[in-house]
Amino acid sequence: MSESDAGGDDLSGLSGFFFYVFIVHPATAWILKPGRFERKKSITYAIGFLALLAAVKTGMEMQAKGPNHYSLLGVNRNSSPLDVKRAYKKLSLQLHPDKNPNDPLASAKFDRVKKAYDVLIDMEYREVYNKFGQPGIDSNKRFDETQFFMELGIFYVTWGIMAYVLTLGKRSGLGRQWTFTGLIVMLVIEITIMTSQGNPFPSWFMPQNTEYEIIWLLHTLFPAFMNGCRSIGGFLFVDLEAQTRQLLLALQEQNKDILLVLRDVQIGVQNIQANGGGGGANGRVAGSAPSGTQPRMTPTGKLKELQDRLQSSNSTVQQAVSQLKTEKSNSNFGFYAMILGYVAISYIFNNS
């Protein structure tokens, strides 16, 4: 299968988006569910699961695309036209239909080798192929700075909006930071690759892959990276507001219990005083003071003062609880808005 024929099998489009949203993210959330595994093990398992899934998915897509021109001829990006010519001659002798009469695909294989040779033997075509792949050769595309930055803006603005909507809510704050950091790093890498003159990579780095394929690889892995950031960031999130709310509610309940006990004690003291148990040695009521001296607070008065303070504290706690903002229940709306937005944008740009 040629590179141009593999577009329909590429999972990095709309189907890949739904695959990550409806399958990968719930599976990762299941692994990261509190109490299922130890904290460190949960993170390790989730990262391993996402890495394995991304590797399998990307490998299937690369296999569906088939070998590129360099792999087909057995040369690399730095091979000279003479090296390309030698490799082509060797393969053409092996794959020529006259030498493979029993192979029904011999003619197609030979044509693919000839097509790869025609591209790589011409240095101008090779540069176009390195930057834009086989679609760039088919459309005779050349690097245009205005068009490049326009297409770049559309792609990154689209994914930026999708990433923002997908990470709405305070639980996704950490994941949102990671996602946008990765998006910015990918943007810088892509601009560096596409605006550089010649081959920007060292000879040992993926020698048979083009700049076009490396950028495609980054774009393909980004949904997995975004979902990983979203899942792990949510798992590591600590809701300080909720913890504060729980502490205040617990304090409020404690105050209520103390107030109930104080009421019982106050009633008991009043009953003792009413039955004459509070009289002093001189017949004075407990708590009374001689004339001209500072009045002494009675036990009932002390309890009443303590009760008033607790009631004031309880009112303050209740006010603090009511002032704490709760998270708005807009996650479902954001989720469906993100789905509809992605479908609409994909349809518009795929049919423009």
Residue, then its C-alpha position, 0 to 999 in steps of 0.5 A: m500500500s502506498e502512502s497516498d492510499a493509506g489515508g483512509d486507514d489512518l486512525s489519527g483523524l476523527s476516528g482516532f479522536f473518538f478512540y481516545v475519548f471514548i475508549v482510552h480515557p475511560a480505561t485510564a480512569w479505571i486504572l487510576k480509580p482511587g483505591r484500585f492500586e497503590r498511588k505509585k503503581s496506579i501512575t506507573y500502570a497508567i503511563g505504561f498502558l498509554a505508552l503501549l497503546a500509543a506505540v501499537k496504534t502508531g505502529m499499525e498506522m505506519q505499517a498501513k502507510g507502507p515503506n517510504h521511498y528511502s526504505l523502499l530503495g534501502v538508502n537514507r536521507n544523506s545518500s547521494p544521487l549516485d547511491v540512489k542510482r546504484a540501489y535502484k539498479k540492484l532492485s530493478l533487476q530483482l523486481h522486474p516483471d520479466k524476472n518474476p512472471n509468477d508474481p501478480l504484484a511484480s509490476a506494481k512493486f517495480d512501479r513503486v521502486k521506479k516512482a521512489y527512484d524518480v523522486l530521490i534522484d532529483m534533489e529538488y523533488r527530494e526536498v519537496y518529498n522530505k518536507f511534504g511527503q508523497p502528497g506534496i509530490d503529487s500536488n507539486k507543492r512548494f514551501d510558501e511561508t504564508q500558507f505554511f503559517m496559515e495551515l500551522g495556525i489552523f491546526y494548533v488553534t483547533w487542537g488548542i481549543m479542543a485541549y482547553v474544552l477537554t480539560l475544563g474544570k479545576r480537576s484538569g488544571l494540572g493536565r491543562q498546563w502539561t497539555f499546553t506545554g506539550l503543544i507549544v513544544m511541538l509547535v516550536i519543533e515543527i516550525t524549526i523543522m519546516t523552516s530549516q534549510g536542508n536536513p535539520f537532523p543528524s545522520w544517525f537520527m531516524p536516517q530513513n525517515t523524512e521531516y514530514e513523517i517526523i511531524w506526522l508522528l508528533h501529530t499522531l502521538f499528541p492525542a495520547f499525550m493529551n489524554g495521559c495529561r488529562s487522566i494523570g493530572g486529574f488523579l494527582f489533583v488535590d482539591l484544597e477547597a473541598q478539604t477546607r469545606q469538609l473541615l469547616l463542616a466537621l467543625q460546625e457539627q462539633n460546635k452543634d454537639i458542644l452546644l447541645v451538651l452546654r444546654d443540658v449542663q445549663i438546665g442542670v445548673q438551673n435546676i440545682q439553683a431552683n432547688g436551693g443547692g446554690g445557697g452560700a453559708n450566709g444565706r446568700v445565693a451563689g454568685s451574689a456579692p456584697s454591696g459595693t463589690q464587683p458582681r461575681m459571674t454565676p455558673t449559669g452566666k458562664l455557661k451562657e457566655l460560652q454558649d454565645r461564643l460557640q453560637s457566634s463561632n458556629s455562625t462564622v463557620q456556616q458563613a465560610v462554608s456558604q461562601l466557598k465556591t463549588e465547582k460548576s457542573n459544566s463538564n458535560f456541556g463542555f464535553y459534548a461541545m468539544i465533540l461537536g466542535y471537533v466534528a464540525i472543524s474536521y468536516i469543514f477542513n476536510n472538504s475545503 
